[in-house]
Amino acid sequence: MVQNKLIKVAMVALAAALPAQFATAHQYASNIAECPQLPARTTPPAGPHDLRPDDIKVIAAMGDSIMAGFALEGVNDGEGGTGILNVSSITEYRGQSWGIGGDEGAITLGNFVKHYNASSEGQSKGSHLATICHGLLCLDMFRNSEKDVLNAALSGGLAMNLDDELDYLIPRMKEIPDVNFETDWKLITIQIGSNDQCASCLNPFSGEVTVDKYTGYVEAAVERIKKEVPRVLVNLVGSFNVSAVYGLTKGQEYCRPLFNNPDAILNRVECSCFLFDDEARSNMDVLSDGYNDGLVNIYNKYKDQESDTFAVRYTPARIDIAGFPLEGMSNMDCFHPGKLVHQWVAKADEQIYCPNENDRFRVD
């Protein structure tokens, strides 16, 4: 059984789903369907500081393979081949992505919003073969817009690819029939930085993943959203220390090592720094801390520029990977989070907090 403390650490990454303040009588549920509907508002929201879940008409997400739900289901040797050649090893399960998934019964922020606003749009659905990015080469022409909907994440994506994601996201948002682009409230969650840490040991990308470059790319994306997307709350989710995956997975049979070699795990290839020494992995942690400092600086900058139609919030990712149960990782590569972790992050607690009519999304 997973210890309660470990579960709570994993789930804190989505503070955006939590209310601004708790009412005197807290209500929790094991399933979002058990939460009562909110009474209808008597007045529309006054701005991004006054948003409830039922005010969100459009939910969108940006990021990398985590947000894309890559390998979320792990590998089932009974279907689609064996080992890493199994089709599930190159599949994105976007309908179950913690931040935007819309598959029926999936525990996701997308479905939480849908519970309170049945007319909300943007949730990604189902699964398809991965849409891969590698540096400036992004195979985003292979997107499945009907399934991705407003999940703009690209597997392998770096902060430098956020502009590519917006090239998809903004036009797609405008073409959804039941969305009034000018007047409907939107929530865009951005979580990126894991691949940036791993690329710090890989030329020629190392110069593109410095703290200054990362911060610049994220800020440029936020600035573009501010200019081109009306009525929007941007949720910046913090970076976490990916280096801990190395120690957690070393020598673990669950991780499907090749040729019985404890270091021949697929994540050693996916994260180039895992092939180097402790110093390289320590530098990943330094970068992650710097990325978070950069995100806080972006939040503070835009806090002074908030308006009735735009705001930015920062959600720290207080995730201790070293404390994860191994089965929380995808057994495909022991690098990507599995379904269990996606559910933990979406709930942000062992049970789901049911907001009341006085609760609001936090923006400070």
SEGU-721073 format. One line per 2 residues: number of its first residue (from 0); for each residue x, y, z of C-alpha. Coordinates in Angstrom, 2 decimals, always signed. Layout:
NUM	X,Y,Z | ...
This chain:
0	+0.00,+0.00,+0.00 | +1.32,+3.45,-0.90
2	+1.89,+5.66,+2.11 | -0.46,+8.62,+2.40
4	+2.44,+11.05,+2.57 | +3.80,+9.89,-0.76
6	+0.42,+10.18,-2.44 | -0.06,+13.72,-1.19
8	+3.40,+14.77,-2.38 | +2.59,+13.49,-5.87
10	-0.79,+15.15,-6.06 | +0.16,+18.68,-5.05
12	+1.27,+19.48,-8.62 | -2.23,+20.64,-9.54
14	-3.04,+23.35,-7.05 | -4.94,+25.05,-9.87
16	-7.76,+22.61,-9.26 | -8.02,+23.66,-5.65
18	-10.15,+26.57,-4.49 | -8.91,+29.89,-3.22
20	-10.23,+29.33,+0.27 | -12.03,+26.47,+1.94
22	-15.50,+26.84,+3.35 | -16.17,+25.97,+6.98
24	-17.74,+22.66,+5.96 | -15.32,+20.77,+3.72
26	-16.79,+18.21,+1.36 | -14.70,+15.52,-0.30
28	-15.51,+12.68,-2.68 | -13.74,+9.67,-4.13
30	-15.25,+10.43,-7.53 | -16.02,+13.80,-9.10
32	-19.53,+12.53,-9.92 | -20.25,+12.49,-6.19
34	-19.65,+16.24,-5.86 | -22.84,+18.32,-5.92
36	-23.39,+20.81,-8.70 | -22.82,+24.47,-7.91
38	-25.82,+26.77,-7.73 | -26.09,+29.03,-10.74
40	-24.28,+32.35,-10.46 | -26.41,+35.43,-10.08
42	-23.75,+37.61,-11.75 | -21.02,+36.74,-14.28
44	-17.39,+36.52,-13.07 | -15.82,+39.93,-12.56
46	-12.48,+38.74,-13.90 | -9.84,+36.00,-13.54
48	-9.84,+36.45,-9.74 | -13.53,+35.55,-9.64
50	-13.57,+32.27,-11.58 | -15.28,+29.08,-10.42
52	-14.99,+25.72,-12.23 | -18.38,+26.23,-13.85
54	-17.17,+29.51,-15.38 | -14.55,+27.71,-17.50
56	-15.92,+27.15,-20.98 | -12.61,+26.28,-22.66
58	-9.85,+24.14,-21.19 | -6.49,+23.83,-22.95
60	-3.03,+22.49,-22.21 | +0.54,+22.78,-23.46
62	+3.67,+20.84,-22.64 | +5.56,+17.66,-23.41
64	+4.94,+13.92,-23.35 | +3.59,+14.03,-19.80
66	+0.71,+16.27,-20.82 | +0.31,+14.19,-23.98
68	-0.15,+11.06,-21.84 | +2.66,+9.21,-23.60
70	+2.96,+5.51,-22.62 | +0.47,+6.13,-19.82
72	-0.98,+2.62,-20.07 | +2.41,+0.91,-20.03
74	+3.20,-2.14,-22.09 | +0.87,-5.10,-22.41
76	+2.79,-7.93,-24.09 | -0.47,-9.60,-25.04
78	-1.45,-6.90,-27.53 | +0.19,-5.22,-30.47
80	+3.56,-6.94,-30.28 | +6.06,-7.58,-27.54
82	+8.46,-5.52,-25.45 | +9.35,-2.04,-26.64
84	+7.99,-2.94,-30.11 | +4.50,-3.08,-28.64
86	+2.28,-0.41,-30.19 | +1.44,+0.85,-26.69
88	+5.06,+1.93,-26.32 | +4.62,+4.62,-28.97
90	+1.08,+5.67,-28.07 | -0.22,+8.83,-26.40
92	-3.27,+8.35,-24.19 | -4.39,+11.94,-24.31
94	-7.88,+11.18,-23.08 | -6.38,+10.30,-19.69
96	-3.84,+13.14,-19.42 | -4.04,+14.64,-15.92
98	-4.44,+18.21,-17.14 | -6.98,+17.93,-19.93
100	-8.12,+14.36,-20.57 | -11.78,+13.82,-21.39
102	-12.21,+10.05,-21.57 | -15.29,+8.84,-19.73
104	-14.46,+8.06,-16.11 | -10.88,+9.36,-16.35
106	-9.66,+11.25,-13.27 | -8.47,+14.48,-14.88
108	-8.77,+18.22,-14.54 | -10.57,+18.19,-17.89
110	-13.33,+15.98,-16.51 | -13.51,+17.95,-13.26
112	-14.29,+21.08,-15.27 | -16.77,+19.09,-17.40
114	-18.60,+17.99,-14.25 | -19.33,+21.60,-13.30
116	-19.81,+22.92,-16.83 | -21.22,+20.24,-19.12
118	-20.83,+22.59,-22.09 | -17.09,+23.04,-21.57
120	-14.87,+22.28,-24.57 | -11.27,+21.34,-25.26
122	-10.82,+18.02,-23.44 | -8.63,+15.57,-25.37
124	-9.97,+12.13,-26.12 | -8.79,+8.60,-26.77
126	-5.31,+7.68,-27.96 | -3.12,+7.71,-31.05
128	+0.47,+7.19,-32.10 | +2.83,+9.75,-30.62
130	+3.39,+13.16,-32.17 | +7.11,+13.62,-31.68
132	+9.33,+16.68,-31.33 | +13.14,+16.63,-31.36
134	+14.54,+20.10,-31.04 | +13.41,+22.21,-33.99
136	+12.06,+19.13,-35.78 | +8.43,+18.70,-34.73
138	+6.27,+16.18,-36.54 | +3.14,+18.07,-35.56
140	+1.69,+17.62,-39.02 | +0.68,+14.20,-37.74
142	-1.56,+15.61,-35.03 | -5.05,+14.17,-34.68
144	-7.00,+17.36,-34.07 | -10.26,+15.50,-33.45
146	-8.68,+13.59,-30.54 | -6.18,+16.18,-29.33
148	-8.77,+18.98,-29.44 | -7.03,+21.63,-27.25
150	-4.23,+19.45,-25.91 | -1.35,+21.06,-27.78
152	+1.41,+19.10,-26.01 | +4.14,+17.46,-28.08
154	+6.03,+14.39,-26.92 | +9.70,+15.31,-26.71
156	+8.80,+18.98,-26.53 | +11.14,+21.58,-25.06
158	+10.29,+25.09,-23.92 | +11.59,+26.24,-27.30
160	+8.64,+24.38,-28.91 | +5.89,+26.27,-27.07
162	+5.44,+28.67,-29.96 | +4.82,+25.69,-32.27
164	+2.18,+24.49,-29.84 | +0.47,+27.87,-29.87
166	+0.47,+27.77,-33.68 | -1.82,+24.76,-33.30
168	-3.73,+25.77,-30.19 | -4.99,+29.25,-31.00
170	-6.50,+28.48,-34.45 | -7.96,+25.21,-33.11
172	-9.57,+27.11,-30.25 | -11.19,+29.52,-32.67
174	-12.72,+26.80,-34.85 | -14.64,+24.88,-32.16
176	-18.31,+25.53,-33.07 | -19.73,+26.02,-29.57
178	-16.98,+28.35,-28.34 | -17.25,+32.13,-28.43
180	-13.55,+32.92,-28.65 | -13.99,+36.53,-27.59
182	-16.22,+36.13,-24.56 | -15.82,+32.61,-23.12
184	-13.43,+32.09,-20.19 | -10.43,+29.86,-20.87
186	-7.97,+27.96,-18.66 | -4.60,+27.11,-20.25
188	-2.24,+24.90,-18.25 | +1.44,+24.84,-19.24
190	+3.77,+22.17,-17.85 | +7.17,+21.80,-19.50
192	+10.81,+21.37,-18.51 | +11.51,+17.66,-18.09
194	+13.02,+17.22,-21.54 | +14.89,+20.50,-21.14
196	+16.67,+19.07,-18.10 | +17.54,+15.88,-19.96
198	+18.78,+17.78,-23.02 | +21.36,+19.67,-20.93
200	+23.84,+16.86,-21.63 | +23.09,+16.68,-25.33
202	+24.67,+18.91,-27.95 | +23.50,+20.94,-29.80
204	+20.50,+21.42,-27.49 | +22.38,+22.23,-24.29
206	+22.58,+25.91,-25.23 | +18.80,+26.06,-25.71
208	+17.87,+24.75,-22.26 | +19.68,+27.18,-19.99
210	+17.62,+28.90,-17.31 | +17.63,+32.14,-19.30
212	+16.56,+30.44,-22.53 | +13.86,+28.37,-20.80
214	+12.45,+31.42,-19.02 | +12.53,+33.42,-22.23
216	+10.63,+30.79,-24.19 | +7.95,+30.40,-21.53
218	+7.55,+34.16,-21.13 | +7.23,+34.57,-24.90
220	+4.43,+32.00,-24.89 | +2.62,+33.78,-22.06
222	+3.01,+37.12,-23.83 | +1.57,+35.68,-27.02
224	-1.39,+34.25,-25.12 | -1.98,+37.63,-23.51
226	-2.01,+39.35,-26.90 | -4.01,+36.78,-28.85
228	-6.34,+34.99,-26.43 | -9.06,+37.01,-24.63
230	-10.50,+36.07,-21.24 | -7.87,+33.61,-20.12
232	-6.25,+32.31,-16.93 | -2.78,+30.87,-17.61
234	-1.63,+28.23,-15.14 | +2.15,+27.73,-15.09
236	+3.00,+24.39,-13.45 | +6.46,+24.16,-11.96
238	+9.37,+21.93,-12.89 | +10.42,+18.91,-10.80
240	+13.73,+17.08,-10.39 | +13.74,+14.45,-13.14
242	+17.16,+13.17,-12.05 | +15.55,+11.15,-9.25
244	+14.18,+8.74,-11.87 | +17.71,+7.37,-12.31
246	+18.05,+6.06,-8.77 | +14.42,+4.99,-8.44
248	+14.59,+2.74,-11.49 | +18.14,+1.36,-11.35
250	+18.15,-2.44,-11.47 | +14.36,-2.74,-11.27
252	+12.89,-5.69,-13.17 | +9.62,-3.76,-13.46
254	+11.44,-1.39,-15.80 | +12.10,-4.15,-18.34
256	+15.94,-3.92,-18.55 | +17.41,-5.30,-21.76
258	+19.73,-8.33,-21.66 | +19.42,-8.46,-17.85
260	+21.63,-5.39,-17.63 | +20.38,-3.21,-14.71
262	+21.44,-0.06,-16.52 | +19.94,-1.06,-19.87
264	+16.61,+0.67,-19.21 | +14.97,+2.73,-21.91
266	+15.00,+5.87,-19.77 | +18.82,+5.89,-20.02
268	+18.35,+6.65,-23.70 | +15.40,+9.03,-23.36
270	+17.28,+11.20,-20.83 | +20.83,+11.70,-22.07
272	+22.13,+12.84,-18.67 | +21.36,+9.38,-17.27
274	+24.29,+8.12,-19.36 | +26.69,+10.51,-17.66
276	+27.89,+10.91,-14.07 | +26.42,+12.24,-10.83
278	+27.57,+15.76,-11.68 | +25.50,+15.77,-14.86
280	+22.43,+14.64,-12.98 | +23.05,+17.19,-10.22
282	+23.17,+19.89,-12.87 | +19.69,+18.79,-13.95
284	+18.48,+19.66,-10.45 | +20.18,+23.04,-10.63
286	+18.38,+23.71,-13.90 | +15.04,+22.59,-12.48
288	+15.42,+24.98,-9.54 | +16.38,+27.74,-11.94
290	+13.37,+27.01,-14.15 | +11.09,+27.40,-11.15
292	+12.73,+30.69,-10.22 | +12.11,+31.80,-13.80
294	+8.45,+30.78,-13.65 | +7.99,+32.69,-10.41
296	+9.57,+35.75,-12.02 | +7.16,+35.46,-14.95
298	+4.24,+35.18,-12.56 | +5.39,+38.24,-10.60
300	+5.85,+40.24,-13.79 | +2.35,+39.51,-15.05
302	+0.80,+39.92,-11.63 | +1.43,+43.61,-12.12
304	-0.20,+43.43,-15.56 | -3.41,+41.61,-14.62
306	-6.63,+42.88,-16.09 | -10.28,+41.95,-16.13
308	-9.54,+39.49,-18.93 | -6.06,+38.07,-18.23
310	-4.07,+36.61,-15.34 | -1.21,+34.20,-14.69
312	-0.85,+31.88,-11.73 | +2.07,+29.69,-10.69
314	+1.54,+26.17,-9.33 | +4.62,+24.63,-7.70
316	+5.22,+20.98,-8.59 | +6.16,+19.67,-5.16
318	+6.76,+16.17,-6.48 | +9.37,+13.90,-4.91
320	+10.00,+11.24,-7.53 | +12.34,+9.38,-5.19
322	+9.29,+8.72,-3.01 | +7.13,+7.38,-5.84
324	+5.99,+3.77,-5.79 | +7.71,+2.23,-8.81
326	+4.40,+1.04,-10.23 | +3.38,+4.68,-10.58
328	+5.74,+4.88,-13.54 | +4.98,+3.45,-16.98
330	+6.64,+0.06,-17.28 | +7.37,+0.90,-20.92
332	+10.39,+2.99,-19.96 | +10.17,+3.85,-16.25
334	+10.48,+7.47,-17.30 | +6.96,+8.59,-18.06
336	+4.26,+8.66,-15.38 | +1.66,+5.92,-15.61
338	-2.09,+6.23,-15.19 | -1.85,+6.09,-11.39
340	+0.38,+9.17,-11.19 | -1.77,+11.08,-13.69
342	-4.76,+10.43,-11.42 | -2.87,+11.51,-8.30
344	-1.75,+14.76,-9.86 | -5.25,+15.57,-11.11
346	-6.86,+15.03,-7.70 | -4.15,+16.86,-5.74
348	-5.24,+14.84,-2.69 | -6.34,+11.32,-1.78
350	-9.89,+12.49,-2.30 | -11.34,+15.16,-4.54
352	-12.29,+18.43,-2.89 | -15.78,+19.49,-3.91
354	-15.82,+23.28,-4.29 | -18.74,+25.33,-3.04
356	-20.30,+28.43,-4.51 | -17.88,+30.76,-2.67
358	-14.67,+29.04,-3.82 | -12.56,+30.51,-6.62
360	-9.48,+29.51,-8.59 | -6.40,+30.91,-6.88
362	-4.45,+33.52,-8.78 | -2.20,+34.79,-5.99
